[in-house]
Amino acid sequence: MRASSAGSVVPLASTQARSSPNAGPLSRRSPATGFLAAIDDIVIGDRVAHLLAETAGSSFRFVMLMPGPEVVRRREEGRGTRLWEHWDWMDDEIRRCTWRIGLWIDTSDQTPAETEEAILARWDEAVIPR
């Protein structure tokens, strides 16, 4: 992600934290070039430990978006996907087994723009210092 002079955030990269070797290199190289890498993935359960290992030595921000299961169902049906069929176990994994690092936001009642505003307003809470 790169913050523009207007303060907006622009996605730069997407990767899977466990299956891709890119999370660590992106987190280390991107700040030196003026960019912040955005790793967009479902990082839950023990994948948080994998992400922390792959980004060892690099500070980064972690944001967990947590809409309720019914909201996920409604949103995913609207997108034409069936992710909601698997959401119950994922929601349980997130709430019971995922380390509470960074910033967690219940986005159930938020639009995408409101979610972006909430993240930017609480940006410092997302920092994982290393």
Protein Blocks (a to p, Z undefined) as FASTA:
>chain_A
ZZdfkopacdfbdcdfklpcklmmmmmmmmmnopacddddddehjllmmmmmmmgoiacd
dddddddfklmmmmmmmnopaklmmmmmmmmmmmmmgccehjdddfklpcfklmmmmmmm
mmmmmpccZZ
